[in-house]
Amino acid sequence: VQLVESGGGLVQPGGSLRLSCLASETIFSGYWMGWYRQAPGKERELVARIRSGRDPDYGDSVQGRFTISRDNAKKMVYLRMSTLKPEDTAVYYCHVRGDDINVWGKGTLVTVSS
């Protein structure tokens, strides 16, 4: 499986952005698909993840501002980011984890700056 992210870019504080991730194969709905991010000098952290039968998980710092969604038929996972802050600046990585799979995308850069 390969994952390709898109949608990153430069946005002003308070703005919104939507990230997309396309998988090269259909991902079992029971597997986690999600987003992590890594800011310069910091460890990679969970942003949000989603799977069937469970409520999505969100990192504490994005709860209430970001929304994850998934379209299994299109092999896509999305991250809608609102009320962006400079501290949201990071490389955002798409991730899939399941019984026999643990795959990362190459990442897309999000920069929040005026």
Residue, then its C-alpha position, 0 to 999 in steps of 0.5 A: v500500500q502507498l499513501v499520497e497526501s495533498g492539500g498542504g500549503l501556507v495559510q494565515p492564522g485563523g484560516s482553514l485547510r483540508l488535507s487529503c490522503l489517497a491510498s493505492e489500495t482499498i483499506f479494510s474499514g476496520y483498520w485505522m487511517g489517520w494523520y500524524r504531524q511532526a514540527p521541527g525539533k519535536e516528535r511525531e504526534l497523533v492528530a486524528r485517526i478513524r476506523s469503523g465502529r469507533d469514534p475518531d481519536y483526536g490529539d488534545s491540541v486539535q480537539g474541536r478544531f480539526t475533523i477527520s473523515r474517510d471515504n472507503a470507496k474512494k480510498m481516501v481519508y481527509l482532515r479538515m483543519s479550522t481555526l489554524k494556529p502557528e503552532d499547527t505548523a508541521v509536516y502532516y503524515c497520512h498513516v494506516r495501521g492494521d493487523d498486517i499493515n503499518v504504512w506512512g505517506k511522505g507527508t505534506l507541509v502545512t505552514v500557518s503564518s501571517 
